[in-house]
Amino acid sequence: MITNAQKIQPAEGKIGVLLVGMGAVSTTFIAGVELIRKKHSKAIGAMTQIGHIRLGKRTESKNPLIKDFIPLADLEDLVFAVWDIFPDNAKKAAKKAGVLSNEDIDKVGEFLEKISPMKAVFDQNFVKNIQGGNIKTETNKMALAEALMKDMEEFKNKNKLSRLVVIWCASTESYIAPSDAHQSLEKFELALKNSDSSIAPSMIYAYAALKIGVPFCNGAPNLTLDIPALQELALEKHVPISGKDFKTGQTLMKTILAPGFKARYLGLSGWFSTNILGNRDGEVLDDPGSFKSKEESKLGVLDTILQPEIYPELYGNIYHKVRINYYPPRGDNKEGWDNIDIFGWMGYPMQVKVDFLCRDSILAAPLVLDLILFTDFAQRAGLRGIQDWLSFYYKSPMTTPNLSPEHNIFVQEMKLKNTLRYLMGEERITHLGLEYYE
Ligand SMILES: NC(=O)c1ccc[n+]([C@@H]2O[C@H](COP(=O)([O-])OP(=O)(O)OC[C@H]3O[C@@H](n4cnc5c(N)ncnc54)[C@H](O)[C@@H]3O)[C@@H](O)[C@H]2O)c1
């Protein structure tokens, strides 16, 4: 009998990691991987590096490292390339981002200096608050997509890579709703040729990657892959896709706390969330268009966790507000406050206050690593289209139409690990446990 595990291609050869955008998240990720490879640091927060998975019964004590259980690419096999609208190399960009100490950056300075961004596909209509000169000049959107395909192919050939993965770590684009040009691949390709204004730069990158069989992950709340045209292309080319918007900071806390209130049937009347941050992401989000993309992505999480339609008396009337304030002195060290108004027995009110002094990119970097390695694994395992099991990593997980996303982080983790068990031909763990008492 052929098990699922036997059908998975081995992780042979080098894998090219193409990052769109080389700001705080990308530089923290790349520098971190190199520091870990040089044994200067540890991959805290990355399931693929330090996570274990239970196999079999609780009594069997079988808990291998995930990277020993599934065939994952090794950190040593990752080769990086980036696109950005600014020409700075990765060392300069890391220093500008101000996340890592100069001491840490300098330890891998020579390595970072060698990574210079390729020219970006950029459109000021989608990101208002920044301007840069490292931009492709093709005048037609299809020609821009073809130029990106050429970049990817040259990178692959030059470095003798066996596989590629693209991940969007660039600025949040202005909110747009799906339109007619997004509804089928045929319409989308025509719109590319006509340089239709509804095609965002992130969609051009995604199209270029999928068209040549390269998987794409979306770390920002842009519409990007959430359109029938690109989902059709992913299926046609047998490519995994996932998104959107890395789940870090305040939303991470929300999806940890809300399942707890729900599990105890505590009611919720209000959740007020506000943030101050001073990095370039904060500057971009100061524009109302980009903020609207972020707001949509942040507001969505409570409804599917709390199910107000089933529990109207507990969650039918919640005042949920999210604010992001650009405050330069803080840099990447965001502070997120949550005031949560809950109620218990007989409706008596209580409050929970959270003050999370987090580091945005320190929380995001391990997610980038896991997404790249799991996406590459997914492709070798023959998975294609939307990867629902990677919802764990996203604020606003993509799902097939008419299926509500899963936001509860504990369910997401179980789903991810059960997917790995399933793909490797191991029994799924339901936590039923009756057999221990038979
Ligand atoms: N840090 C987090 O915790 C976190 C969490 C969720 C989502 N995100 C999202 O990840 C993205 C990156 O965050 P960051 O803090 O690194 O932002 P950043 O502003 O530091 O970096 C973004 C980079 O993208 C570049 N860029 C913009 N448009 C581009 C284009 N079309 N092509 C190529 N490069 C382009 C910018 O020049 C900039 O260098 C943002 O969209 C952010 O909203 C971050």
The ligand as a Tripos MOL2 file, in Angstrom:
@<TRIPOS>MOLECULE
LIG
   44    48     1     0     0
SMALL
NO_CHARGES

@<TRIPOS>ATOM
      1 N1          5.4050   43.0650   11.4310 N.am      1 LIG1
      2 C1          4.3070   42.4260   11.6530 C.2       1 LIG1
      3 O1          4.1130   41.9420   12.7340 O.2       1 LIG1
      4 C2          3.3030   42.2890   10.5830 C.ar      1 LIG1
      5 C3          2.1500   41.5790   10.8780 C.ar      1 LIG1
      6 C4          1.1880   41.4130    9.9060 C.ar      1 LIG1
      7 C5          1.3920   41.9380    8.6460 C.ar      1 LIG1
      8 N2          2.4910   42.6600    8.3920 N.ar      1 LIG1
      9 C6          2.6020   43.2340    7.0610 C.3       1 LIG1
     10 O2          3.8210   42.8690    6.4900 O.3       1 LIG1
     11 C7          4.2350   43.8790    5.6000 C.3       1 LIG1
     12 C8          5.6760   44.2440    5.9100 C.3       1 LIG1
     13 O3          5.7830   44.8280    7.1920 O.3       1 LIG1
     14 P1          7.1020   45.6380    7.5640 P.3       1 LIG1
     15 O4          6.9670   46.0320    8.9740 O.co2     1 LIG1
     16 O5          8.2910   44.8850    7.1070 O.co2     1 LIG1
     17 O6          6.9180   46.9380    6.6400 O.3       1 LIG1
     18 P2          8.0510   47.8920    6.0720 P.3       1 LIG1
     19 O7          7.3350   49.1450    5.6940 O.co2     1 LIG1
     20 O8          9.2120   47.9660    6.9880 O.co2     1 LIG1
     21 O9          8.5530   47.1530    4.7480 O.3       1 LIG1
     22 C9          7.8040   47.0600    3.5890 C.3       1 LIG1
     23 C10         8.7370   47.2110    2.4060 C.3       1 LIG1
     24 O10         7.9890   46.9700    1.2240 O.3       1 LIG1
     25 C11         8.4760   47.8320    0.2230 C.3       1 LIG1
     26 N3          7.4800   47.8880   -0.8400 N.ar      1 LIG1
     27 C12         6.2980   48.5510   -0.8670 C.ar      1 LIG1
     28 N4          5.6300   48.2880   -2.0030 N.ar      1 LIG1
     29 C13         6.4110   47.4390   -2.7070 C.ar      1 LIG1
     30 C14         6.2640   46.7990   -3.9600 C.ar      1 LIG1
     31 N5          5.1750   46.9890   -4.7000 N.pl3     1 LIG1
     32 N6          7.2480   45.9700   -4.3800 N.ar      1 LIG1
     33 C15         8.3540   45.7600   -3.6140 C.ar      1 LIG1
     34 N7          8.5480   46.3630   -2.4330 N.ar      1 LIG1
     35 C16         7.5840   47.1720   -1.9810 C.ar      1 LIG1
     36 C17         8.7470   49.1200    0.9600 C.3       1 LIG1
     37 O11         9.6510   49.9320    0.2460 O.3       1 LIG1
     38 C18         9.3200   48.6070    2.2720 C.3       1 LIG1
     39 O12        10.7230   48.5200    2.2350 O.3       1 LIG1
     40 C19         3.2540   45.0490    5.7840 C.3       1 LIG1
     41 O13         2.2790   44.9940    4.7770 O.3       1 LIG1
     42 C20         2.6320   44.7450    7.0980 C.3       1 LIG1
     43 O14         1.3200   45.2850    7.2250 O.3       1 LIG1
     44 C21         3.4640   42.8390    9.3250 C.ar      1 LIG1
@<TRIPOS>BOND
     1     1     2 1
     2     2     3 2
     3     2     4 1
     4     4     5 ar
     5     4    44 ar
     6     5     6 ar
     7     6     7 ar
     8     7     8 ar
     9     8     9 1
    10     8    44 ar
    11     9    10 1
    12     9    42 1
    13    10    11 1
    14    11    12 1
    15    11    40 1
    16    12    13 1
    17    13    14 1
    18    14    15 2
    19    14    16 1
    20    14    17 1
    21    17    18 1
    22    18    19 2
    23    18    20 1
    24    18    21 1
    25    21    22 1
    26    22    23 1
    27    23    24 1
    28    23    38 1
    29    24    25 1
    30    25    26 1
    31    25    36 1
    32    26    27 ar
    33    26    35 ar
    34    27    28 ar
    35    28    29 ar
    36    29    30 ar
    37    29    35 ar
    38    30    31 1
    39    30    32 ar
    40    32    33 ar
    41    33    34 ar
    42    34    35 ar
    43    36    37 1
    44    36    38 1
    45    38    39 1
    46    40    41 1
    47    40    42 1
    48    42    43 1
@<TRIPOS>SUBSTRUCTURE
     1 LIG1         1 GROUP 0 **** ****
